[in-house]
Amino acid sequence: MNDENLEQNVSEEQENSEQVSSNEEIQDNGETEGNYDNNGQPWPMSFTKYDDYLQSENKNKKSKIGLVHIIVFVFVIIALFALFFFLGLKPMLDKIKQSEDNPSSKVSYGSSLYVVTGKFIDQWNPIDWYTLERNPLSYKSFGDEILDEIYLYSDYISGKDKLGFKSDQLFWDVNYTLIRKVFLGSVSEIDIKKSVEREINRFFKELDVKDFKSDVSDCNIEKGFLKSVISKYEPKIQEVFDKKKTSAKKIVSFDELENIFSYAVMTGLYFGLNDPYSTLMTNSEYSDMMSNLNEDTFGGIGVYIEKSQASDSQLTIVEPVDGTPAFRAGLLPGDVIYEIDGMKTQGVDIMVSVSKMRGPKGSDVKLKILRDHKYFDVTIRRDDIKITSVSHKIIKSDKGNFGYIRVRSFASETAEEFDTAVAEIKKPSNNIKGLIVDVRNNGGGYLVAGLELSSRFAEKGKVIHKEVDHDDKILSCYSLNRPKVNMPSVLLVNRLSASSSEIFAGALKDNNSAILIGERTFGKGSVQQVFEQDNGCAVKLTIAHFLSPNGSIIHKRGIKPDINIEMKPRLVGKKDDIQLQKAIDELSSKF
């Protein structure tokens, strides 16, 4: 991967943060939540390295005859087991019947079925994983009970906001083809149709149509789908429009209303992928995202946010920025932002939440926060937020002085700021013996920034990052010719170190460039690419997964530190920061 290609990569951490960050990687302009082979199937989670998985697949392909024999043998065993089980079960059933006839009998019976419910961090079942663990929202049909309460089209219907682009059959064809070509995940026609039906129902619900149920099962998803759906429901749209245009409630023109309906169908296409990182963005949403990625000052509250994999993809605060309104309001790492100005955030694209929290300096935003199983409301006055991604200081100990650099996000200027910090720390007067780099509570950022920092700790030509696409092709990225740190180093990580932080951590660990101390990292290892459309909107699709330099899977696994020390994320930088103390002790032991 050359410099030119690298500069096309940015991370969702930028989009994910209410200021700078978003935790998923965007390429070009641009997780699925899952690991897949070239048939759209998930990687068996018994493998820890992608190469091992591919070798196993090749081995299986070479022994198809033996596999058939094994399958036949297994079925025979199952049949025999079922026979003996039934013979042994019949007397029990007789006793059960007797117990029902005789209530005084002490014979009891019962059964239990354990179902995975989303708490899957420590559980890796390759069968359950595809349907449940790939995406915490998928087993809720992307939140039937959650998304039904969210209004996505009302402002467009009333004319308060303008959609800004035309949705037509060609638009559907282009997007569906794009998804089938590059999306890293399964594309289920059934799921997409159900999702489209849900969005059509939502559209009419927001038009105050009661008890409406759509059905698009008879429409061919690959041939004229959008055109067929519009034709099927155009009479209903016309009927509703005729009633609405004479009412006091404001409504757009019929053509625009039909276009909004088409947009709802297109939204259903992307919701149907069951991937919270793949989405269709309107012109204004796309413009906002690019502004979020590139500006360093804006009106907001000052929090880094992420979709927590441990709690049904709830919008979770990674860290409030020191001195910002969110910090002064007492918000803490790990707090769940349940509502923003009355809008529930679960199941909502993260950019929508970002836009809701941003606003002019001096304006207020009301949040409902979930902390330690308790809800509370907080109203925060927005201010101008300016982010500096790197800070540094000198830590003195009995064994000498150590440099400390905290990287809060991987932004466009992070590499330059890091080099400046290293130069300051390495001044002869400081007499530095080692370096502590801290990426705890760092949700990620620009992919290129993570690779740039990795290049500071690995000799030129060393592999610092790998990616695998939907065709099982692996792209390796090598260390660039950059200034090297060249001193004993420790990297601090925790459960909220994600995305670019994990690229950085994996590069340092696999190249033996630093000792990793803290907790297993977040496990956000997917890559998104944004594709700008001719009509001015854009789509974001998950196209690849990260691997560490030695081929280890990062997604939903994270990076395991060399020295594990658990600590609440909210204690980072506080007096009880035992992870930082361990880093100091570890460096001190070398002298």
Secondary structure, 3 states (H helix, E strand, C coil): CCHHHHCCEEEHHHHHCCCCCCCCEEEECCCCCCCECCCCCECCCCCCEHHHHHHHHHHHHHCHHHHHHHHHHHHHHHHHHHHHHHHHHHHHHHHHHHHHHCCCCCCCCCCCCCCCCCCCCCCCCHHHHHHHHCCCCHHHCCCHHHHCCCCCCHHHHHCCCCCCCCCCHHHHHHHHHHHHHHCCCCCCHHHHHHHHHHHHHHHHHCCCCCCCCCCCCCCCCCCCHHHHHHHHHHHHHHHHHHHHCCCCCCCCCHHHHHHHHHHHHHHHHHHCCCCCCCEEECHHHHHHHHHHHHCCEEEECCEEEEEECCCCCEEEEEEECCCCHHHHCCCCCCCEEEEECCEECCCCCHHHHHHHHCCCCCCEEEEEEEECCEEEEEEEECEEEECCCEEEEEEEECCEEEEEEEECCECCCHHHHHHHHHHHHCCHHHCEEEEEEECCCCCCECHHHHHHHHHCCCCCCCEEEEEEECCCCEEEEECCCCCCCCCCEEEEECCCCCCHHHHHHHHHHHCCCCEEEECCCCCCCEEEEEEECCCCCEEEEEEEEEECCCCEECCCCCCCCCEECCCCHHHCCCCCCHHHHHHHHHHHCCC
